[in-house]
Amino acid sequence: MTEFYFFPILPSLLSGLALALALALLLLTITYQRKQRTPTNLPHGSKGWPFCGETLAFLKPHQSNSLGTFLQQHCSRYGRVFKSHLFGCPAIVSCDHELNTFILQNEGKLFEVDYPKVMHNILGKFALILVTGDLHRKLRSAVVSFVSASKSQSTFLHCAEMLALSGLHSWENCTHVAFYKEAKKFSMNCMLKHILNINTDEPLASKILENFENYIKGFVSLPLNIPGTIYSKAVKARIRLWSIVKDIITERRKGNNVGPTEGGDLLNVILSKPNLCDEEMVSIVLDLLFGGYETTAKLLSLIVYFLGQAPVALERLKEEHQVIRKNKKEGEPLNWEDYKQMEFTLGVINEALRCGNVVKFLHRKAIQDVKFKEIVIPTGWKILPILSAGHLDPTLHENPLGFDPFRWNDISTNKKVAPFGGGPRLCPGADLAKVEIAFFLHHLVLNYRWKIKADDYPLAFPYVEFTKGLLLELEPVEKLA
């Protein structure tokens, strides 16, 4: 009986043992291959929770002129370069200025952009921040050529100054102003006029601004494309913006007004380029509207915030603009030579960028195993260069948390700050933003004094926000110029 039952069972036992052995060998092979592919000299760090990793802690809001609790604790525990699990991927986080510079300089060679899927869905496939290789060079070239030709043109300079004065004139009977909202209105009006030749009083301007508010909110939302959600509204807002710009292109072509002319808007210039399709043209316009609107408004608000707490710097800034104004006839507009004299103003702008950190970090991915000093960044891993870390590093900047525009008298400071990124992805519109802000500051400091009324401060959310609107208490100095 025993034998009768033993022999029929024996083959199945042997098969099971063979299967178990095969599975064990397979697991050993996979483990060995993973060890072979993943270098052992990764930086220290932690993974956090399953799937989401440490993303929520990494994105926790904090004052933008600080590193925030997450980075402070991780740098203290693991060093300035550490591993983590962020945005659904294994990641290396770099708070090291030297490594960050290395990453930016090797764009397209060792690293490529790697923004989350939510941004791809909202920005579109031709967004300058997302595209790579020849397509990126083509789209960027169209923007750079226009920016280079525009920034010193009298039409652009005059437009920026008139819009600044228009905004300031609207405050004449006000004792309080929600400055963040005013800054956004000024920056959007500048972009609409310069890019699409749309005036502030046109109904289309209000329509574009309304859609942009919904569009921008989507970047810090959960990617749930369900009607009524912030993300869904953002996707729909982009579709409407795309349609508006496409209609403008169609009308412009009907008017046969598509050639580059002195003082012409951006759309006129890109319409004259035969190597751009309509989708690429629309994407360029939306990219510049987004960059010019958000970056300029946030930076201008940061400057006003920091100057409100730095009376010595504010007085020096005012003196510089008083000298410029004394050398001009009454009512004479500012020009390019005036802008070149605004050296301390540029220091103020750069210092606000360093302290306020409009862009805290970038998304990159290693396209091959990259060795940097004693660490290795594996192929396919996300790498997050934290730009704000270099800006607030006490080994690079004396009293890094203090707003001190005078530090920019030392030209070496420029090499330690990268507020607009770097390498081939350096923000092409940065110079236009600085001109607009300089002209706004010229009239602001000559005509108003201000105090920050609420307990407000710049919040990294992760993009800079003033949650209370940066409410200012105004005191006019003299009649507007």
C-alpha positions as CSV (number, residue, x, y, z in Angstrom):
1,M,0.0,0.0,0.0
2,T,2.8,2.3,0.9
3,E,4.6,1.7,-2.3
4,F,1.4,1.9,-4.3
5,Y,0.9,5.4,-3.0
6,F,4.6,6.4,-3.0
7,F,5.4,5.9,-6.7
8,P,2.5,7.9,-8.1
9,I,3.3,10.8,-5.7
10,L,7.1,10.8,-6.4
11,P,7.0,12.4,-9.9
12,S,4.9,15.3,-8.7
13,L,7.2,15.9,-5.7
14,L,10.2,15.9,-8.0
15,S,8.4,18.3,-10.4
16,G,7.7,20.6,-7.5
17,L,11.3,20.5,-6.3
18,A,12.5,21.2,-9.8
19,L,10.1,24.2,-10.1
20,A,11.2,25.6,-6.7
21,L,14.8,25.2,-7.7
22,A,14.2,27.0,-11.0
23,L,12.4,29.8,-9.2
24,A,15.2,30.1,-6.7
25,L,17.8,30.3,-9.5
26,L,15.7,32.9,-11.3
27,L,15.4,35.1,-8.2
28,L,19.2,34.8,-7.6
29,T,19.9,35.7,-11.2
30,I,17.5,38.8,-11.0
31,T,19.1,39.9,-7.7
32,Y,22.6,39.4,-9.2
33,Q,21.7,41.4,-12.3
34,R,20.2,44.2,-10.2
35,K,23.4,44.4,-8.1
36,Q,25.4,44.5,-11.3
37,R,23.3,47.3,-12.8
38,T,22.9,49.4,-9.6
39,P,26.2,50.7,-8.3
40,T,26.9,50.2,-4.6
41,N,28.3,53.7,-4.1
42,L,24.9,55.5,-4.1
43,P,24.6,58.3,-1.7
44,H,22.9,57.6,1.6
45,G,19.2,58.3,2.0
46,S,15.7,56.8,2.6
47,K,12.8,55.7,0.4
48,G,9.8,56.8,2.6
49,W,6.4,55.3,2.0
50,P,5.5,52.9,-0.8
51,F,4.8,54.5,-4.2
52,C,4.7,58.1,-3.1
53,G,8.0,57.8,-1.3
54,E,8.9,61.1,0.3
55,T,7.2,63.4,-2.2
56,L,4.6,64.9,0.2
57,A,7.3,65.8,2.7
58,F,9.5,67.2,0.0
59,L,6.7,69.4,-1.3
60,K,5.6,70.6,2.1
61,P,5.2,74.4,2.0
62,H,7.8,76.6,3.7
63,Q,9.2,80.1,3.4
64,S,10.9,80.4,0.0
65,N,13.9,82.1,1.6
66,S,14.7,78.9,3.5
67,L,15.5,75.3,2.6
68,G,12.5,74.0,4.5
69,T,12.4,71.2,7.1
70,F,12.7,68.3,4.7
71,L,16.0,69.4,3.1
72,Q,17.5,70.7,6.3
73,Q,16.9,67.3,8.1
74,H,18.0,65.2,5.1
75,C,21.2,67.2,4.5
76,S,22.0,67.0,8.2
77,R,21.4,63.3,8.3
78,Y,22.8,62.1,4.9
79,G,24.9,65.0,3.5
80,R,24.2,67.5,0.8
81,V,23.6,64.8,-1.8
82,F,21.2,62.0,-0.8
83,K,19.0,59.4,-2.4
84,S,15.2,59.3,-2.0
85,H,12.0,58.3,-3.8
86,L,10.2,61.2,-5.3
87,F,7.4,61.7,-7.9
88,G,7.1,58.0,-8.2
89,C,10.8,57.4,-9.1
90,P,14.1,56.6,-7.3
91,A,15.9,59.9,-7.1
92,I,19.1,61.6,-6.2
93,V,18.6,65.0,-4.5
94,S,21.5,67.5,-4.8
95,C,22.0,70.5,-2.6
96,D,25.6,70.7,-3.7
97,H,26.2,73.8,-5.9
98,E,29.1,72.1,-7.7
99,L,27.1,69.1,-8.7
100,N,24.1,71.2,-9.7
101,T,26.4,73.2,-12.0
102,F,27.7,70.0,-13.5
103,I,24.1,68.8,-14.1
104,L,23.1,72.0,-15.9
105,Q,26.2,72.1,-18.0
106,N,25.7,68.5,-19.2
107,E,22.1,68.9,-20.3
108,G,21.5,66.6,-23.4
109,K,24.8,64.8,-22.8
110,L,24.5,63.0,-19.4
111,F,21.1,64.3,-18.3
112,E,17.7,65.2,-19.8
113,V,14.5,66.9,-18.6
114,D,12.2,64.6,-16.7
115,Y,9.1,66.6,-15.5
116,P,6.1,64.7,-14.0
117,K,3.3,63.6,-16.3
118,V,1.0,66.1,-14.9
119,M,3.1,68.9,-16.4
120,H,3.2,67.2,-19.8
121,N,-0.6,67.0,-19.9
122,I,-1.1,70.7,-19.0
123,L,1.8,72.3,-21.0
124,G,1.5,70.2,-24.1
125,K,4.1,68.2,-26.1
126,F,5.8,71.2,-27.6
127,A,6.4,73.1,-24.4
128,L,9.9,74.6,-24.4
129,I,10.5,73.3,-20.8
130,L,9.8,69.7,-21.9
131,V,11.2,69.2,-25.4
132,T,14.7,68.0,-26.0
133,G,17.4,67.8,-28.7
134,D,16.9,69.5,-32.1
135,L,13.3,70.5,-31.4
136,H,14.3,72.3,-28.3
137,R,17.1,74.1,-30.1
138,K,14.7,75.2,-32.9
139,L,12.0,76.5,-30.6
140,R,14.5,78.2,-28.3
141,S,16.2,79.9,-31.2
142,A,13.0,81.5,-32.3
143,V,12.5,82.9,-28.8
144,V,16.1,84.0,-28.3
145,S,16.3,85.9,-31.6
146,F,13.2,87.9,-30.7
147,V,14.3,88.6,-27.2
148,S,17.7,89.8,-28.2
149,A,16.3,92.2,-30.8
150,S,13.5,93.4,-28.5
151,K,15.0,94.3,-25.2
152,S,16.7,97.5,-26.3
153,Q,14.0,98.6,-28.8
154,S,12.3,101.9,-27.9
155,T,8.8,100.5,-28.5
156,F,9.3,97.7,-25.9
157,L,10.9,100.1,-23.4
158,H,8.2,102.7,-23.8
159,C,5.5,100.1,-23.5
160,A,6.9,98.7,-20.3
161,E,7.2,102.2,-18.8
162,M,3.7,103.2,-19.8
163,L,2.2,100.1,-18.3
164,A,4.1,100.6,-15.1
165,L,2.9,104.2,-14.9
166,S,-0.7,103.1,-15.6
167,G,-0.6,100.7,-12.7
168,L,0.9,103.3,-10.3
169,H,-1.6,106.0,-11.4
170,S,-4.5,103.6,-10.5
171,W,-3.2,103.7,-6.9
172,E,-3.5,107.5,-6.5
173,N,-6.5,107.4,-4.2
174,C,-5.5,104.2,-2.4
175,T,-4.0,103.7,1.0
176,H,-3.7,100.0,0.7
177,V,-2.9,97.8,-2.3
178,A,-2.8,94.0,-2.7
179,F,0.6,94.1,-4.5
180,Y,0.9,90.5,-5.7
181,K,-2.3,90.9,-7.7
182,E,-1.1,94.3,-9.1
183,A,2.2,92.7,-10.1
184,K,0.5,89.9,-12.0
185,K,-1.7,92.4,-13.8
186,F,1.3,94.5,-14.8
187,S,3.4,91.5,-16.0
188,M,0.5,90.0,-18.0
189,N,-0.3,93.3,-19.6
190,C,3.4,93.6,-20.7
191,M,3.4,90.1,-22.2
192,L,0.1,90.5,-24.0
193,K,1.2,93.8,-25.6
194,H,4.7,92.6,-26.5
195,I,3.8,89.1,-27.7
196,L,0.3,89.5,-29.2
197,N,-0.1,93.3,-29.4
198,I,-3.2,93.2,-27.3
199,N,-4.1,96.2,-25.2
200,T,-5.1,96.0,-21.6
201,D,-8.6,97.4,-22.2
202,E,-9.5,94.8,-24.8
203,P,-12.0,92.1,-23.7
204,L,-9.6,89.5,-25.0
205,A,-7.0,90.6,-22.4
206,S,-9.4,89.8,-19.5
207,K,-10.3,86.5,-21.1
208,I,-6.7,85.4,-21.4
209,L,-5.9,86.5,-17.8
210,E,-8.9,84.6,-16.4
211,N,-7.9,81.4,-18.2
212,F,-4.2,81.8,-17.1
213,E,-5.3,81.9,-13.5
214,N,-6.9,78.4,-13.8
215,Y,-4.1,77.2,-16.1
216,I,-1.4,77.9,-13.5
217,K,-3.2,76.4,-10.5
218,G,-3.0,73.0,-12.3
219,F,0.8,72.8,-11.8
220,V,0.3,72.2,-8.0
221,S,-2.7,70.0,-8.2
222,L,-3.4,66.2,-8.1
223,P,-3.7,64.9,-11.6
224,L,-7.3,63.9,-11.4
225,N,-9.0,64.7,-14.7
226,I,-12.5,64.7,-13.1
227,P,-14.9,67.6,-13.9
228,G,-14.7,70.3,-11.2
229,T,-11.1,69.5,-10.0
230,I,-8.3,72.0,-10.2
231,Y,-6.4,69.8,-12.6
232,S,-9.4,69.4,-14.9
233,K,-10.0,73.2,-15.0
234,A,-6.3,73.7,-15.8
235,V,-6.4,71.3,-18.8
236,K,-9.6,73.0,-20.1
237,A,-8.1,76.4,-19.6
238,R,-5.1,75.4,-21.7
239,I,-7.4,74.2,-24.5
240,R,-9.2,77.5,-24.4
241,L,-5.9,79.5,-24.4
242,W,-4.6,77.3,-27.3
243,S,-7.8,78.1,-29.3
244,I,-7.5,81.8,-28.6
245,V,-3.9,82.0,-29.8
246,K,-4.7,79.8,-32.8
247,D,-7.6,82.2,-33.8
248,I,-5.2,85.2,-33.5
249,I,-2.7,83.4,-35.8
250,T,-5.5,82.8,-38.4
251,E,-6.6,86.4,-38.3
252,R,-3.0,87.6,-38.5
253,R,-2.4,85.5,-41.7
254,K,-5.6,86.9,-43.2
255,G,-4.2,90.4,-42.8
256,N,-1.0,89.3,-44.5
257,N,0.9,90.9,-41.6
258,V,3.4,88.2,-40.8
259,G,6.8,89.6,-41.4
260,P,9.4,90.8,-38.7
261,T,9.2,94.5,-38.4
262,E,10.8,97.1,-36.2
263,G,9.0,97.0,-32.9
264,G,6.8,94.2,-34.1
265,D,5.3,91.7,-31.6
266,L,6.6,88.1,-31.1
267,L,3.8,86.5,-33.0
268,N,4.7,88.5,-36.1
269,V,8.3,87.2,-35.9
270,I,7.5,83.6,-35.4
271,L,4.9,83.7,-38.2
272,S,7.7,84.6,-40.6
273,K,9.6,81.5,-39.8
274,P,8.8,78.7,-42.3
275,N,10.2,75.9,-40.1
276,L,7.6,76.3,-37.4
277,C,4.2,74.5,-37.5
278,D,1.1,76.0,-36.0
279,E,1.3,73.9,-32.9
280,E,4.8,74.9,-32.2
281,M,3.9,78.6,-32.7
282,V,1.0,78.4,-30.3
283,S,3.2,76.6,-27.7
284,I,6.0,79.3,-28.0
285,V,3.4,82.0,-27.3
286,L,1.9,80.2,-24.3
287,D,5.3,79.4,-22.9
288,L,6.3,83.1,-23.0
289,L,3.0,84.3,-21.6
290,F,3.4,81.8,-18.8
291,G,7.0,82.5,-18.1
292,G,6.7,86.3,-18.4
293,Y,3.5,86.4,-16.3
294,E,4.5,84.1,-13.4
295,T,8.2,84.8,-13.1
296,T,8.0,88.6,-13.5
297,A,5.1,88.9,-11.1
298,K,6.7,86.7,-8.4
299,L,10.1,88.4,-8.7
300,L,8.6,91.9,-8.5
301,S,6.6,91.0,-5.5
302,L,9.7,89.5,-3.8
303,I,11.7,92.7,-4.4
304,V,8.9,94.8,-2.8
305,Y,8.8,92.4,0.1
306,F,12.5,92.4,0.8
307,L,12.9,96.1,0.2
308,G,10.2,96.7,2.8
309,Q,12.6,95.2,5.4
310,A,15.8,96.7,4.1
311,P,15.7,100.5,4.5
312,V,19.4,101.0,3.6
313,A,19.1,99.2,0.3
314,L,15.8,101.0,-0.4
315,E,17.4,104.4,0.1
316,R,20.4,103.5,-2.1
317,L,18.0,102.3,-4.8
318,K,16.0,105.5,-4.6
319,E,19.2,107.6,-4.9
320,E,20.2,105.8,-8.1
321,H,16.9,106.5,-9.7
322,Q,16.9,110.1,-8.5
323,V,20.2,110.7,-10.4
324,I,18.7,109.1,-13.5
325,R,15.5,111.3,-13.3
326,K,17.5,114.5,-12.7
327,N,19.3,114.0,-16.0
328,K,16.1,113.8,-18.0
329,K,13.6,116.4,-19.0
330,E,10.2,116.4,-17.3
331,G,8.1,113.7,-18.8
332,E,10.9,112.3,-20.9
333,P,10.7,108.5,-21.2
334,L,13.3,106.1,-20.0
335,N,15.7,104.6,-22.6
336,W,18.3,101.9,-22.9
337,E,21.1,104.1,-21.7
338,D,19.1,104.8,-18.5
339,Y,18.6,101.1,-18.0
340,K,22.4,100.5,-18.3
341,Q,22.9,103.0,-15.4
342,M,20.7,101.0,-13.1
343,E,23.5,98.9,-11.7
344,F,22.3,98.8,-8.1
345,T,18.8,98.0,-9.4
346,L,20.2,95.0,-11.1
347,G,21.8,94.0,-7.8
348,V,18.5,94.3,-6.1
349,I,16.8,92.1,-8.7
350,N,19.5,89.5,-8.5
351,E,19.5,89.5,-4.7
352,A,15.7,89.0,-4.7
353,L,16.2,86.0,-7.0
354,R,18.9,84.6,-4.7
355,C,16.9,85.0,-1.5
356,G,13.4,84.4,-2.8
357,N,14.0,81.4,-5.1
358,V,11.3,81.7,-7.7
359,V,12.6,78.4,-9.0
360,K,13.5,76.0,-6.2
361,F,14.5,72.9,-8.1
362,L,14.6,71.3,-11.5
363,H,13.6,67.8,-12.8
364,R,16.4,65.9,-14.6
365,K,17.1,62.2,-15.4
366,A,20.4,60.4,-15.9
367,I,20.6,59.0,-19.5
368,Q,23.6,56.9,-18.5
369,D,25.5,56.0,-15.4
370,V,27.1,59.2,-14.2
371,K,30.1,59.3,-11.8
372,F,30.6,62.5,-9.9
373,K,33.4,62.4,-7.4
374,E,32.7,59.4,-5.1
375,I,29.1,58.9,-6.0
376,V,27.3,57.3,-9.0
377,I,23.9,58.4,-10.4
378,P,22.4,55.3,-12.1
379,T,20.9,55.3,-15.6
380,G,17.2,56.2,-15.5
381,W,17.3,57.7,-12.0
382,K,15.7,61.1,-11.4
383,I,18.1,63.8,-10.3
384,L,16.8,67.0,-8.6
385,P,19.2,69.9,-8.5
386,I,18.0,72.1,-5.6
387,L,18.9,75.6,-6.9
388,S,17.8,77.3,-3.6
389,A,20.4,75.2,-1.7
390,G,23.3,77.0,-3.4
391,H,21.7,80.3,-3.0
392,L,21.4,79.8,0.8
393,D,24.7,78.1,1.3
394,P,26.8,79.8,4.1
395,T,30.0,78.4,2.5
396,L,29.2,80.4,-0.7
397,H,27.5,83.5,0.7
398,E,28.1,85.5,3.8
399,N,24.9,85.8,5.9
400,P,23.0,83.9,3.2
401,L,19.5,84.4,4.7
402,G,20.0,88.2,4.7
403,F,18.8,90.4,1.8
404,D,22.0,92.3,0.8
405,P,22.1,93.7,-2.7
406,F,25.5,95.2,-2.0
407,R,27.0,91.7,-2.2
408,W,26.6,92.0,-6.0
409,N,29.4,94.6,-6.1
410,D,31.5,91.5,-6.1
411,I,31.3,90.0,-9.6
412,S,32.1,86.5,-8.3
413,T,28.6,86.4,-6.7
414,N,27.1,85.8,-10.1
415,K,28.9,82.4,-10.4
416,K,27.3,81.2,-7.2
417,V,23.7,81.9,-8.2
418,A,21.5,80.1,-10.8
419,P,18.0,81.5,-10.5
420,F,17.1,80.9,-14.1
421,G,18.7,77.5,-14.5
422,G,21.7,77.2,-16.7
423,G,23.4,75.6,-19.7
424,P,21.3,75.3,-22.9
425,R,18.1,75.8,-20.9
426,L,18.9,79.1,-19.3
427,C,15.7,81.1,-19.3
428,P,15.6,83.0,-22.6
429,G,13.2,85.7,-21.4
430,A,15.2,86.7,-18.2
431,D,16.5,89.9,-19.7
432,L,13.1,91.2,-20.7
433,A,11.8,90.5,-17.2
434,K,14.6,92.5,-15.7
435,V,14.0,95.5,-17.9
436,E,10.3,95.6,-17.1
437,I,11.0,95.3,-13.4
438,A,13.7,98.0,-13.4
439,F,11.4,100.5,-15.1
440,F,8.6,99.6,-12.6
441,L,10.9,100.1,-9.7
442,H,12.1,103.5,-11.1
443,H,8.6,105.0,-10.7
444,L,7.7,103.1,-7.6
445,V,10.6,104.2,-5.4
446,L,10.4,107.8,-6.6
447,N,6.7,108.1,-5.9
448,Y,5.8,105.8,-3.0
449,R,6.9,104.5,0.4
450,W,5.3,101.3,1.7
451,K,4.9,99.0,4.6
452,I,3.8,95.3,4.5
453,K,0.5,95.4,6.4
454,A,-0.2,91.7,7.0
455,D,2.1,89.1,8.4
456,D,2.9,87.9,4.9
457,Y,6.0,86.2,3.5
458,P,6.9,84.3,0.3
459,L,5.9,80.7,0.5
460,A,7.4,77.9,-1.6
461,F,4.3,75.9,-2.5
462,P,6.4,74.6,-4.3
463,Y,6.3,77.6,-6.5
464,V,6.5,81.0,-4.8
465,E,3.1,82.4,-3.5
466,F,2.0,85.2,-1.2
467,T,-1.0,83.6,0.4
468,K,-2.3,86.9,1.8
469,G,-1.6,88.9,-1.4
470,L,1.3,91.0,-0.1
471,L,-1.0,93.8,1.2
472,L,0.9,97.1,1.3
473,E,0.2,100.3,3.2
474,L,1.0,103.1,0.8
475,E,2.3,106.6,1.4
476,P,2.8,108.8,-1.8
477,V,6.0,110.8,-2.0
478,E,5.2,113.2,-4.8
479,K,3.1,113.5,-7.9
480,L,3.7,110.7,-10.4
481,A,6.3,111.5,-13.1
